[in-house]
Amino acid sequence: MTEHPWWRIGRRSLGRNRRRTVITALGLAFGYFAVVVLIGMMLGIVSEMVESGTGIVSGQIQVHAADYLPDHSVYATIGGDAGTPVGPLLDSIAADPAVLAAAPRVYGGGLVSTGSATAAASLMGVDPAREVRVAQLATAIVAGRLPRPGERALALGAELARRIHARPGDTVVVVAPAADGSLGNDLYVVAGVFKSGVQPLDAGTALLPIGVLQTLMALGPDRIHEVAVKLADPYAAPGVAARLARRLPVAGALVQPWTVTSPELVEYAGMMRASNWIVLVVVFGMAIFGVANTLLMATYERRREFALLLALGAAPRHIVRTVVYEALAIGVVSLLAGAAVTVPVLVWWHRAPLDLGRLFSDFTLAGALVRPVLKTDDPGAWSYIAAAALLVTALAAAVVPAFRAARVPPADTLAGR
């Protein structure tokens, strides 16, 4: 394949001042590296937040009765007062290839006490075998264990357990309003203590076997408030929720992805993505001046060459092409060098995240737990956008030098004036 003559001219021009060319190419390559790695890091933070915000309790998709939200009424169970067969409902959800697991839940509120210590708590009835596959909360046991199915026992949040002075093996009293208007109350053994890192959960949540909580709240075995669904890809939640809504065997069930149930998380993720453009513009905006300075110096040193070409009949557009192709050649070399460094760094950083636990501890942001672990995620299309931005930067920086070179007065320049 024959090389384009203007490309050959631009490529050969890089060797006129190799030191300057190398410095300029390294600057652009570092700009590409900085943009892609920073964007990968910010996407990693967003990915961590989405995984945490949806994985600790809520799941990527939730199924409720249409009138359950926003009041979380104890009477609003899926399928109405008659409920719905839970097994077929879970089987229908699990049939979707994007679904990893689904878990039924019952919710209530009441008081948990030991002796003279009493605290309000959100009661959450779960199927232990299914819940551990959906929510990290069920696997965050720091003392004891998760209650077994049908066991008259519960697991308390670490802060809640501290407030009522309860430890695994202790007996607690739970009092909660029931669905039939009565006041349910019973004794339960503390099977375990969990610590999720999310303060509201640790300070006010108790996990019970779903059948045990249904009995306490006078709910039949077919009456549940929620099904939490875990997906392989959290960002596929809107599409999967739409599919599930069309084929669930329950009329009037509300299927909502996390993008609806966690709007603050969506807003924060959108803000982080918008900041990617700021990084891109700032880095390559600064790089333009460096490339333009290099090309201005190169064209100034070659002004007699350009004047001679013009005097021999070359058109100004040919001079412009010479400078533009030189800038494009610098851009391509910079891109290849930047990609050669960026890709291994991204792969290594993704596989070996930086642990910043010595600098700060876990904290909650936009309803999600942020761990002191800094990792990068696959920048995807952003790597190609950054590559295009690098080449555009090189070409934009060549505009002024190219037109200045094309307007060199041949007679005065060759005469040394």
Contacts in CASP RR format, 6 or more apart in sequence:
PFRMAT RR
TARGET T0000
AUTHOR 0000-0000-0000
METHOD contacts of the structure
MODEL  1
MTEHPWWRIGRRSLGRNRRRTVITALGLAFGYFAVVVLIGMMLGIVSEMV
ESGTGIVSGQIQVHAADYLPDHSVYATIGGDAGTPVGPLLDSIAADPAVL
AAAPRVYGGGLVSTGSATAAASLMGVDPAREVRVAQLATAIVAGRLPRPG
ERALALGAELARRIHARPGDTVVVVAPAADGSLGNDLYVVAGVFKSGVQP
LDAGTALLPIGVLQTLMALGPDRIHEVAVKLADPYAAPGVAARLARRLPV
AGALVQPWTVTSPELVEYAGMMRASNWIVLVVVFGMAIFGVANTLLMATY
ERRREFALLLALGAAPRHIVRTVVYEALAIGVVSLLAGAAVTVPVLVWWH
RAPLDLGRLFSDFTLAGALVRPVLKTDDPGAWSYIAAAALLVTALAAAVV
PAFRAARVPPADTLAGR
6 321 0 8 1.000
6 322 0 8 1.000
6 325 0 8 1.000
7 325 0 8 1.000
7 328 0 8 1.000
7 329 0 8 1.000
9 322 0 8 1.000
9 325 0 8 1.000
9 326 0 8 1.000
10 322 0 8 1.000
10 325 0 8 1.000
10 326 0 8 1.000
10 328 0 8 1.000
10 329 0 8 1.000
11 325 0 8 1.000
11 329 0 8 1.000
13 298 0 8 1.000
13 322 0 8 1.000
13 325 0 8 1.000
13 326 0 8 1.000
13 329 0 8 1.000
14 21 0 8 1.000
14 326 0 8 1.000
14 329 0 8 1.000
14 330 0 8 1.000
14 333 0 8 1.000
15 21 0 8 1.000
16 298 0 8 1.000
16 301 0 8 1.000
16 302 0 8 1.000
17 298 0 8 1.000
17 301 0 8 1.000
20 294 0 8 1.000
20 297 0 8 1.000
20 298 0 8 1.000
21 294 0 8 1.000
21 330 0 8 1.000
23 294 0 8 1.000
24 290 0 8 1.000
24 291 0 8 1.000
24 294 0 8 1.000
24 330 0 8 1.000
24 334 0 8 1.000
25 330 0 8 1.000
25 331 0 8 1.000
25 333 0 8 1.000
25 334 0 8 1.000
25 337 0 8 1.000
26 334 0 8 1.000
26 337 0 8 1.000
27 287 0 8 1.000
27 290 0 8 1.000
27 334 0 8 1.000
28 287 0 8 1.000
28 291 0 8 1.000
28 330 0 8 1.000
28 331 0 8 1.000
28 334 0 8 1.000
28 335 0 8 1.000
28 390 0 8 1.000
28 393 0 8 1.000
28 394 0 8 1.000
29 334 0 8 1.000
29 335 0 8 1.000
29 337 0 8 1.000
29 338 0 8 1.000
29 341 0 8 1.000
30 338 0 8 1.000
31 283 0 8 1.000
31 284 0 8 1.000
31 287 0 8 1.000
31 390 0 8 1.000
32 334 0 8 1.000
32 335 0 8 1.000
32 338 0 8 1.000
32 339 0 8 1.000
32 342 0 8 1.000
32 386 0 8 1.000
32 387 0 8 1.000
32 390 0 8 1.000
33 338 0 8 1.000
33 341 0 8 1.000
33 342 0 8 1.000
33 345 0 8 1.000
34 283 0 8 1.000
35 279 0 8 1.000
35 280 0 8 1.000
35 283 0 8 1.000
35 284 0 8 1.000
35 382 0 8 1.000
35 386 0 8 1.000
35 389 0 8 1.000
36 342 0 8 1.000
36 346 0 8 1.000
36 379 0 8 1.000
36 382 0 8 1.000
36 383 0 8 1.000
36 386 0 8 1.000
37 342 0 8 1.000
37 345 0 8 1.000
37 346 0 8 1.000
37 349 0 8 1.000
37 376 0 8 1.000
38 279 0 8 1.000
39 276 0 8 1.000
39 279 0 8 1.000
39 280 0 8 1.000
39 379 0 8 1.000
39 382 0 8 1.000
39 386 0 8 1.000
40 346 0 8 1.000
40 376 0 8 1.000
40 377 0 8 1.000
40 378 0 8 1.000
40 379 0 8 1.000
40 382 0 8 1.000
41 349 0 8 1.000
41 374 0 8 1.000
41 375 0 8 1.000
41 376 0 8 1.000
42 272 0 8 1.000
42 275 0 8 1.000
42 276 0 8 1.000
42 279 0 8 1.000
43 272 0 8 1.000
43 276 0 8 1.000
43 376 0 8 1.000
43 377 0 8 1.000
43 378 0 8 1.000
43 379 0 8 1.000
43 382 0 8 1.000
44 375 0 8 1.000
44 376 0 8 1.000
44 377 0 8 1.000
45 272 0 8 1.000
45 370 0 8 1.000
45 374 0 8 1.000
46 268 0 8 1.000
46 269 0 8 1.000
46 272 0 8 1.000
46 273 0 8 1.000
46 377 0 8 1.000
47 377 0 8 1.000
48 370 0 8 1.000
48 371 0 8 1.000
48 373 0 8 1.000
48 375 0 8 1.000
49 265 0 8 1.000
49 268 0 8 1.000
49 269 0 8 1.000
49 365 0 8 1.000
49 366 0 8 1.000
49 368 0 8 1.000
49 370 0 8 1.000
50 234 0 8 1.000
50 235 0 8 1.000
50 258 0 8 1.000
50 265 0 8 1.000
50 269 0 8 1.000
50 368 0 8 1.000
51 234 0 8 1.000
52 368 0 8 1.000
52 369 0 8 1.000
52 370 0 8 1.000
52 371 0 8 1.000
53 258 0 8 1.000
53 262 0 8 1.000
53 265 0 8 1.000
53 367 0 8 1.000
53 368 0 8 1.000
53 369 0 8 1.000
54 60 0 8 1.000
54 234 0 8 1.000
54 258 0 8 1.000
54 262 0 8 1.000
54 265 0 8 1.000
55 134 0 8 1.000
55 135 0 8 1.000
55 136 0 8 1.000
55 230 0 8 1.000
56 135 0 8 1.000
56 136 0 8 1.000
56 137 0 8 1.000
56 196 0 8 1.000
56 198 0 8 1.000
56 201 0 8 1.000
56 368 0 8 1.000
56 369 0 8 1.000
57 135 0 8 1.000
57 136 0 8 1.000
57 137 0 8 1.000
57 196 0 8 1.000
57 198 0 8 1.000
57 201 0 8 1.000
57 228 0 8 1.000
58 135 0 8 1.000
58 228 0 8 1.000
58 258 0 8 1.000
58 261 0 8 1.000
58 262 0 8 1.000
59 134 0 8 1.000
59 135 0 8 1.000
59 228 0 8 1.000
59 229 0 8 1.000
59 230 0 8 1.000
59 258 0 8 1.000
60 229 0 8 1.000
60 230 0 8 1.000
60 231 0 8 1.000
60 234 0 8 1.000
60 237 0 8 1.000
60 240 0 8 1.000
60 257 0 8 1.000
60 258 0 8 1.000
61 228 0 8 1.000
61 229 0 8 1.000
61 231 0 8 1.000
61 237 0 8 1.000
61 240 0 8 1.000
61 241 0 8 1.000
61 244 0 8 1.000
61 255 0 8 1.000
61 256 0 8 1.000
61 257 0 8 1.000
61 258 0 8 1.000
62 226 0 8 1.000
62 227 0 8 1.000
62 228 0 8 1.000
62 229 0 8 1.000
62 255 0 8 1.000
62 256 0 8 1.000
62 261 0 8 1.000
63 78 0 8 1.000
63 89 0 8 1.000
63 93 0 8 1.000
63 226 0 8 1.000
63 227 0 8 1.000
63 229 0 8 1.000
63 244 0 8 1.000
63 248 0 8 1.000
63 253 0 8 1.000
63 254 0 8 1.000
63 255 0 8 1.000
63 256 0 8 1.000
64 76 0 8 1.000
64 78 0 8 1.000
64 225 0 8 1.000
64 226 0 8 1.000
64 253 0 8 1.000
64 254 0 8 1.000
64 256 0 8 1.000
65 76 0 8 1.000
65 77 0 8 1.000
65 78 0 8 1.000
65 79 0 8 1.000
65 80 0 8 1.000
65 225 0 8 1.000
65 252 0 8 1.000
65 253 0 8 1.000
65 254 0 8 1.000
66 252 0 8 1.000
66 253 0 8 1.000
66 254 0 8 1.000
67 73 0 8 1.000
67 76 0 8 1.000
68 76 0 8 1.000
68 77 0 8 1.000
68 225 0 8 1.000
68 226 0 8 1.000
68 254 0 8 1.000
69 254 0 8 1.000
72 107 0 8 1.000
72 225 0 8 1.000
74 107 0 8 1.000
74 108 0 8 1.000
74 177 0 8 1.000
74 179 0 8 1.000
74 217 0 8 1.000
74 225 0 8 1.000
75 81 0 8 1.000
75 179 0 8 1.000
76 225 0 8 1.000
77 83 0 8 1.000
77 219 0 8 1.000
77 223 0 8 1.000
77 224 0 8 1.000
77 225 0 8 1.000
78 84 0 8 1.000
78 89 0 8 1.000
78 223 0 8 1.000
78 224 0 8 1.000
78 225 0 8 1.000
78 226 0 8 1.000
78 227 0 8 1.000
78 250 0 8 1.000
78 253 0 8 1.000
79 250 0 8 1.000
79 251 0 8 1.000
79 252 0 8 1.000
79 253 0 8 1.000
80 223 0 8 1.000
81 223 0 8 1.000
82 222 0 8 1.000
83 220 0 8 1.000
83 222 0 8 1.000
83 223 0 8 1.000
83 224 0 8 1.000
84 222 0 8 1.000
84 224 0 8 1.000
84 249 0 8 1.000
84 250 0 8 1.000
85 222 0 8 1.000
86 104 0 8 1.000
86 221 0 8 1.000
86 222 0 8 1.000
86 224 0 8 1.000
88 249 0 8 1.000
89 104 0 8 1.000
89 227 0 8 1.000
89 248 0 8 1.000
89 249 0 8 1.000
89 250 0 8 1.000
90 102 0 8 1.000
90 104 0 8 1.000
90 130 0 8 1.000
90 227 0 8 1.000
92 244 0 8 1.000
92 247 0 8 1.000
92 248 0 8 1.000
92 249 0 8 1.000
93 99 0 8 1.000
93 102 0 8 1.000
93 227 0 8 1.000
93 229 0 8 1.000
93 244 0 8 1.000
93 248 0 8 1.000
94 101 0 8 1.000
94 102 0 8 1.000
96 240 0 8 1.000
96 243 0 8 1.000
96 244 0 8 1.000
98 231 0 8 1.000
98 232 0 8 1.000
98 233 0 8 1.000
98 236 0 8 1.000
98 240 0 8 1.000
99 229 0 8 1.000
99 230 0 8 1.000
99 231 0 8 1.000
99 240 0 8 1.000
100 133 0 8 1.000
100 230 0 8 1.000
100 231 0 8 1.000
100 232 0 8 1.000
101 130 0 8 1.000
101 133 0 8 1.000
101 134 0 8 1.000
101 229 0 8 1.000
101 230 0 8 1.000
102 130 0 8 1.000
102 134 0 8 1.000
102 227 0 8 1.000
102 228 0 8 1.000
102 229 0 8 1.000
102 230 0 8 1.000
103 126 0 8 1.000
103 127 0 8 1.000
103 130 0 8 1.000
103 131 0 8 1.000
103 133 0 8 1.000
103 134 0 8 1.000
103 135 0 8 1.000
103 227 0 8 1.000
103 228 0 8 1.000
104 126 0 8 1.000
104 127 0 8 1.000
104 130 0 8 1.000
104 210 0 8 1.000
104 224 0 8 1.000
104 226 0 8 1.000
104 227 0 8 1.000
105 124 0 8 1.000
105 125 0 8 1.000
105 126 0 8 1.000
105 131 0 8 1.000
105 210 0 8 1.000
105 224 0 8 1.000
105 225 0 8 1.000
105 226 0 8 1.000
105 227 0 8 1.000
105 228 0 8 1.000
106 124 0 8 1.000
106 125 0 8 1.000
106 210 0 8 1.000
106 211 0 8 1.000
106 213 0 8 1.000
106 214 0 8 1.000
106 217 0 8 1.000
106 219 0 8 1.000
106 223 0 8 1.000
106 224 0 8 1.000
106 225 0 8 1.000
106 226 0 8 1.000
107 122 0 8 1.000
107 123 0 8 1.000
107 124 0 8 1.000
107 125 0 8 1.000
107 225 0 8 1.000
107 226 0 8 1.000
108 122 0 8 1.000
108 123 0 8 1.000
108 124 0 8 1.000
108 176 0 8 1.000
108 177 0 8 1.000
108 213 0 8 1.000
108 217 0 8 1.000
109 120 0 8 1.000
109 121 0 8 1.000
109 122 0 8 1.000
109 123 0 8 1.000
109 176 0 8 1.000
109 177 0 8 1.000
110 120 0 8 1.000
110 121 0 8 1.000
110 123 0 8 1.000
110 174 0 8 1.000
110 175 0 8 1.000
110 176 0 8 1.000
110 177 0 8 1.000
111 118 0 8 1.000
111 119 0 8 1.000
111 120 0 8 1.000
111 121 0 8 1.000
111 173 0 8 1.000
111 174 0 8 1.000
111 175 0 8 1.000
111 176 0 8 1.000
112 118 0 8 1.000
112 119 0 8 1.000
112 120 0 8 1.000
112 121 0 8 1.000
112 156 0 8 1.000
112 160 0 8 1.000
112 164 0 8 1.000
112 166 0 8 1.000
112 172 0 8 1.000
112 173 0 8 1.000
112 174 0 8 1.000
112 206 0 8 1.000
113 119 0 8 1.000
113 164 0 8 1.000
113 172 0 8 1.000
113 173 0 8 1.000
113 175 0 8 1.000
114 164 0 8 1.000
114 165 0 8 1.000
114 166 0 8 1.000
114 170 0 8 1.000
114 171 0 8 1.000
114 172 0 8 1.000
114 173 0 8 1.000
117 163 0 8 1.000
117 164 0 8 1.000
117 165 0 8 1.000
118 164 0 8 1.000
119 160 0 8 1.000
119 163 0 8 1.000
119 164 0 8 1.000
119 204 0 8 1.000
120 204 0 8 1.000
121 156 0 8 1.000
121 160 0 8 1.000
121 204 0 8 1.000
121 205 0 8 1.000
121 206 0 8 1.000
122 204 0 8 1.000
122 205 0 8 1.000
122 206 0 8 1.000
123 174 0 8 1.000
123 176 0 8 1.000
123 206 0 8 1.000
123 208 0 8 1.000
123 213 0 8 1.000
123 216 0 8 1.000
124 205 0 8 1.000
124 206 0 8 1.000
124 207 0 8 1.000
124 208 0 8 1.000
124 213 0 8 1.000
125 207 0 8 1.000
125 208 0 8 1.000
125 209 0 8 1.000
125 210 0 8 1.000
125 211 0 8 1.000
125 212 0 8 1.000
125 213 0 8 1.000
125 214 0 8 1.000
126 138 0 8 1.000
126 207 0 8 1.000
126 208 0 8 1.000
126 209 0 8 1.000
126 210 0 8 1.000
127 149 0 8 1.000
127 209 0 8 1.000
127 210 0 8 1.000
128 138 0 8 1.000
128 146 0 8 1.000
128 147 0 8 1.000
128 148 0 8 1.000
128 149 0 8 1.000
128 209 0 8 1.000
129 149 0 8 1.000
131 137 0 8 1.000
131 138 0 8 1.000
131 146 0 8 1.000
131 207 0 8 1.000
132 138 0 8 1.000
132 139 0 8 1.000
132 146 0 8 1.000
133 230 0 8 1.000
134 228 0 8 1.000
134 229 0 8 1.000
134 230 0 8 1.000
135 228 0 8 1.000
135 230 0 8 1.000
136 196 0 8 1.000
137 194 0 8 1.000
137 196 0 8 1.000
137 201 0 8 1.000
137 205 0 8 1.000
137 207 0 8 1.000
138 146 0 8 1.000
138 194 0 8 1.000
138 207 0 8 1.000
140 194 0 8 1.000
140 195 0 8 1.000
140 196 0 8 1.000
140 197 0 8 1.000
141 155 0 8 1.000
141 192 0 8 1.000
141 193 0 8 1.000
141 194 0 8 1.000
142 158 0 8 1.000
142 193 0 8 1.000
142 194 0 8 1.000
142 195 0 8 1.000
143 167 0 8 1.000
143 168 0 8 1.000
143 192 0 8 1.000
143 193 0 8 1.000
144 168 0 8 1.000
144 191 0 8 1.000
144 192 0 8 1.000
144 193 0 8 1.000
145 155 0 8 1.000
145 168 0 8 1.000
145 191 0 8 1.000
145 192 0 8 1.000
146 155 0 8 1.000
146 191 0 8 1.000
146 192 0 8 1.000
146 207 0 8 1.000
147 153 0 8 1.000
147 154 0 8 1.000
147 155 0 8 1.000
147 191 0 8 1.000
147 192 0 8 1.000
147 207 0 8 1.000
147 208 0 8 1.000
147 209 0 8 1.000
147 212 0 8 1.000
148 191 0 8 1.000
148 209 0 8 1.000
149 209 0 8 1.000
149 211 0 8 1.000
150 209 0 8 1.000
150 211 0 8 1.000
150 212 0 8 1.000
151 189 0 8 1.000
151 191 0 8 1.000
151 209 0 8 1.000
151 212 0 8 1.000
152 186 0 8 1.000
152 187 0 8 1.000
152 188 0 8 1.000
152 189 0 8 1.000
152 212 0 8 1.000
153 188 0 8 1.000
153 189 0 8 1.000
153 190 0 8 1.000
153 191 0 8 1.000
153 208 0 8 1.000
153 209 0 8 1.000
153 212 0 8 1.000
154 172 0 8 1.000
154 174 0 8 1.000
154 188 0 8 1.000
154 189 0 8 1.000
154 190 0 8 1.000
154 191 0 8 1.000
154 206 0 8 1.000
154 207 0 8 1.000
154 208 0 8 1.000
155 190 0 8 1.000
155 191 0 8 1.000
155 192 0 8 1.000
155 193 0 8 1.000
155 194 0 8 1.000
155 206 0 8 1.000
155 207 0 8 1.000
156 164 0 8 1.000
156 166 0 8 1.000
156 172 0 8 1.000
156 190 0 8 1.000
156 192 0 8 1.000
156 193 0 8 1.000
156 194 0 8 1.000
156 205 0 8 1.000
156 206 0 8 1.000
157 193 0 8 1.000
157 194 0 8 1.000
157 195 0 8 1.000
157 196 0 8 1.000
157 201 0 8 1.000
157 202 0 8 1.000
157 203 0 8 1.000
157 204 0 8 1.000
157 205 0 8 1.000
157 206 0 8 1.000
158 193 0 8 1.000
158 194 0 8 1.000
158 195 0 8 1.000
158 202 0 8 1.000
159 199 0 8 1.000
159 202 0 8 1.000
159 203 0 8 1.000
159 204 0 8 1.000
160 202 0 8 1.000
160 203 0 8 1.000
160 204 0 8 1.000
160 205 0 8 1.000
160 206 0 8 1.000
161 167 0 8 1.000
161 190 0 8 1.000
161 193 0 8 1.000
163 203 0 8 1.000
164 172 0 8 1.000
166 172 0 8 1.000
166 190 0 8 1.000
167 190 0 8 1.000
167 193 0 8 1.000
168 190 0 8 1.000
168 191 0 8 1.000
168 192 0 8 1.000
168 193 0 8 1.000
169 189 0 8 1.000
169 190 0 8 1.000
169 191 0 8 1.000
170 189 0 8 1.000
170 190 0 8 1.000
171 187 0 8 1.000
171 188 0 8 1.000
171 189 0 8 1.000
171 190 0 8 1.000
172 187 0 8 1.000
172 188 0 8 1.000
172 189 0 8 1.000
172 190 0 8 1.000
173 185 0 8 1.000
173 186 0 8 1.000
173 187 0 8 1.000
173 188 0 8 1.000
174 185 0 8 1.000
174 186 0 8 1.000
174 187 0 8 1.000
174 188 0 8 1.000
174 206 0 8 1.000
174 216 0 8 1.000
175 183 0 8 1.000
175 184 0 8 1.000
175 185 0 8 1.000
176 183 0 8 1.000
176 184 0 8 1.000
176 185 0 8 1.000
176 216 0 8 1.000
176 217 0 8 1.000
177 183 0 8 1.000
177 184 0 8 1.000
177 217 0 8 1.000
178 184 0 8 1.000
178 216 0 8 1.000
178 217 0 8 1.000
178 218 0 8 1.000
178 219 0 8 1.000
179 217 0 8 1.000
179 218 0 8 1.000
179 219 0 8 1.000
179 223 0 8 1.000
180 218 0 8 1.000
181 218 0 8 1.000
182 218 0 8 1.000
184 216 0 8 1.000
184 217 0 8 1.000
184 218 0 8 1.000
185 216 0 8 1.000
186 216 0 8 1.000
188 208 0 8 1.000
188 212 0 8 1.000
194 202 0 8 1.000
194 207 0 8 1.000
195 202 0 8 1.000
196 202 0 8 1.000
196 369 0 8 1.000
197 362 0 8 1.000
197 364 0 8 1.000
197 369 0 8 1.000
198 364 0 8 1.000
198 367 0 8 1.000
198 369 0 8 1.000
199 364 0 8 1.000
208 216 0 8 1.000
210 224 0 8 1.000
211 221 0 8 1.000
213 219 0 8 1.000
214 220 0 8 1.000
214 221 0 8 1.000
214 223 0 8 1.000
229 240 0 8 1.000
229 244 0 8 1.000
231 237 0 8 1.000
231 240 0 8 1.000
234 258 0 8 1.000
237 257 0 8 1.000
237 258 0 8 1.000
237 259 0 8 1.000
238 257 0 8 1.000
238 259 0 8 1.000
239 257 0 8 1.000
240 257 0 8 1.000
241 255 0 8 1.000
241 256 0 8 1.000
241 257 0 8 1.000
242 255 0 8 1.000
244 255 0 8 1.000
245 253 0 8 1.000
245 255 0 8 1.000
248 255 0 8 1.000
258 265 0 8 1.000
259 266 0 8 1.000
262 366 0 8 1.000
262 367 0 8 1.000
264 366 0 8 1.000
264 367 0 8 1.000
265 366 0 8 1.000
265 367 0 8 1.000
265 368 0 8 1.000
267 366 0 8 1.000
268 365 0 8 1.000
268 366 0 8 1.000
276 382 0 8 1.000
280 385 0 8 1.000
280 386 0 8 1.000
280 389 0 8 1.000
284 389 0 8 1.000
284 390 0 8 1.000
284 392 0 8 1.000
284 393 0 8 1.000
285 393 0 8 1.000
287 390 0 8 1.000
287 393 0 8 1.000
287 397 0 8 1.000
288 393 0 8 1.000
288 396 0 8 1.000
288 397 0 8 1.000
289 397 0 8 1.000
290 397 0 8 1.000
291 327 0 8 1.000
291 330 0 8 1.000
291 393 0 8 1.000
291 394 0 8 1.000
291 397 0 8 1.000
291 398 0 8 1.000
292 397 0 8 1.000
292 398 0 8 1.000
292 400 0 8 1.000
292 401 0 8 1.000
294 330 0 8 1.000
295 323 0 8 1.000
295 326 0 8 1.000
295 327 0 8 1.000
295 397 0 8 1.000
295 398 0 8 1.000
295 401 0 8 1.000
295 402 0 8 1.000
296 400 0 8 1.000
296 401 0 8 1.000
296 404 0 8 1.000
298 323 0 8 1.000
298 326 0 8 1.000
298 401 0 8 1.000
299 306 0 8 1.000
299 323 0 8 1.000
299 401 0 8 1.000
299 402 0 8 1.000
299 404 0 8 1.000
299 405 0 8 1.000
302 405 0 8 1.000
303 405 0 8 1.000
303 408 0 8 1.000
303 413 0 8 1.000
304 413 0 8 1.000
304 414 0 8 1.000
306 319 0 8 1.000
306 322 0 8 1.000
306 405 0 8 1.000
306 406 0 8 1.000
306 408 0 8 1.000
306 413 0 8 1.000
307 408 0 8 1.000
307 409 0 8 1.000
307 410 0 8 1.000
307 413 0 8 1.000
307 414 0 8 1.000
308 410 0 8 1.000
308 414 0 8 1.000
309 318 0 8 1.000
309 319 0 8 1.000
310 316 0 8 1.000
310 319 0 8 1.000
310 408 0 8 1.000
310 410 0 8 1.000
311 410 0 8 1.000
311 411 0 8 1.000
311 414 0 8 1.000
316 406 0 8 1.000
316 407 0 8 1.000
317 406 0 8 1.000
319 402 0 8 1.000
319 405 0 8 1.000
319 406 0 8 1.000
319 408 0 8 1.000
320 402 0 8 1.000
320 403 0 8 1.000
320 405 0 8 1.000
320 406 0 8 1.000
322 402 0 8 1.000
322 405 0 8 1.000
323 398 0 8 1.000
323 401 0 8 1.000
323 402 0 8 1.000
323 405 0 8 1.000
324 395 0 8 1.000
324 398 0 8 1.000
324 402 0 8 1.000
326 398 0 8 1.000
327 394 0 8 1.000
327 395 0 8 1.000
327 397 0 8 1.000
327 398 0 8 1.000
327 402 0 8 1.000
328 391 0 8 1.000
328 394 0 8 1.000
328 395 0 8 1.000
328 398 0 8 1.000
330 394 0 8 1.000
331 390 0 8 1.000
331 391 0 8 1.000
331 394 0 8 1.000
332 391 0 8 1.000
334 390 0 8 1.000
334 394 0 8 1.000
335 387 0 8 1.000
335 390 0 8 1.000
335 391 0 8 1.000
339 383 0 8 1.000
339 387 0 8 1.000
342 383 0 8 1.000
346 376 0 8 1.000
346 378 0 8 1.000
346 379 0 8 1.000
349 375 0 8 1.000
349 376 0 8 1.000
350 375 0 8 1.000
350 376 0 8 1.000
350 377 0 8 1.000
350 378 0 8 1.000
353 373 0 8 1.000
353 374 0 8 1.000
353 375 0 8 1.000
354 373 0 8 1.000
354 374 0 8 1.000
354 375 0 8 1.000
355 372 0 8 1.000
355 373 0 8 1.000
356 372 0 8 1.000
356 373 0 8 1.000
356 374 0 8 1.000
357 372 0 8 1.000
357 373 0 8 1.000
359 372 0 8 1.000
360 372 0 8 1.000
361 372 0 8 1.000
362 369 0 8 1.000
362 370 0 8 1.000
362 371 0 8 1.000
362 372 0 8 1.000
363 369 0 8 1.000
363 370 0 8 1.000
364 370 0 8 1.000
379 386 0 8 1.000
END
